[in-house]
Amino acid sequence: MHFYTTFIHNVIHRYCGHFFITYKEVKFMLVDGKQYRTIWPNKALSEVTIIDQTYLPFEFKLRPLRSLNEVVEAIKKMRVRGAPLIGVAAAYGMAIALMKNSTDKYLIEAKKLLIQSRPTAVNLAWAVNFVFDKLKKEPIDTRISLAWRLANELADQDVRNNLRIGELGLKLIQKVNKPQINILTHCNAGWLATIDYGTALSPIYKAFREGLNIHVWVDETRPRNQGTSLTAWELNQENIPHTIITDSAGGLLMQRGDVDLVLVGADRISIDGNVCNKIGTYLKALAAKQSKIPFYVAAPTSTIDPNYMGQNNTFDIECRDEDEVLKVKGLDAKNNITEVKIGYSSAYNPAFDITPSNFVGKIICEKGIYNPRDIKKVLK
Ligand code: MRU
């Protein structure tokens, strides 16, 4: 069923592009033909529903979040993940928290718990602080409605930003003058990492819609396999040609000329263009530089940290549980999701690394395409 809808969708794109422009722009994030965002509030504005990403690619499951604790748990366990999405989820978390108690004391407590839920992506603290600063000036009895409005606005803004990143990123992809364009991406910076469209995948979706012959190399992204489980799942939903590769294969493919550009997202960018992103990104940037392949980063303004400059990062690089390295999730013979142990040593699991600005070709932001060392201009 899904394959069929995607096929029709692609045929219509290709042959009736102009006629179909509204459909293309508005109804993109389809799962089995139905449009979804990654998070949305109920009509009564009392809870949110998320796509629980811990079940993908095996099951598409929705999950309601009804309390501050449930939102914090969902971020920590990575039921929602990706820098822009955890920011918006945390903003909704503030709204949900206030429904229990709208006092200043509880507002401060909610802010603390949400910001501590994951340390590296700056979008989380940015969104929580944005909502907090507005709420603390608001009288207690109107705080709840304002909090829901602000969270909804952040969600809508994310969608607009990503559409713009898609349009701008397309220009860079179009510069590759080849019959087939091979793009390598790491982790998941697609619509599952945002509210819709994605950051690094947004230009890829846009290019595919414009009829470019795209093929995506998807890094599996150990240990949590966001590439295999999420990016490949997204690309399958849209019928975009792609191939999963091990995290160490990219260097060889670049040497052989099988990669035309690398396009990744970011969790935090310094004002002088250093890029913190999923562990393994730096190695891809090193290989890309050696092979003279463009290395591009796509991220909204909220990923730029005005307090981060040079090598002095004052934030924590998240170090996650060793079990993520020592166990692998999959389906058993009866198609139940199961985990198997693959090692008995201790393991070390840093979740992000930093790519210095001199390895970054361009940063694509909703406000424009920047040389990394000029990215501070975005904040003005
Ligand atoms: O640990 P995750 O899955 O939340 O990490 C996500 C990434 O590193 C993404 O590449 C990054 O957030 C960009 S998301 C648009």
Residues whose N, C-alpha, C, O or C-beta is under 5 A from the ligand:
A	BS01	MRU	R81 G82 A83 H186 C187 N188 A189 A193 T199 Q226 G265 A266 D267 N277 K278
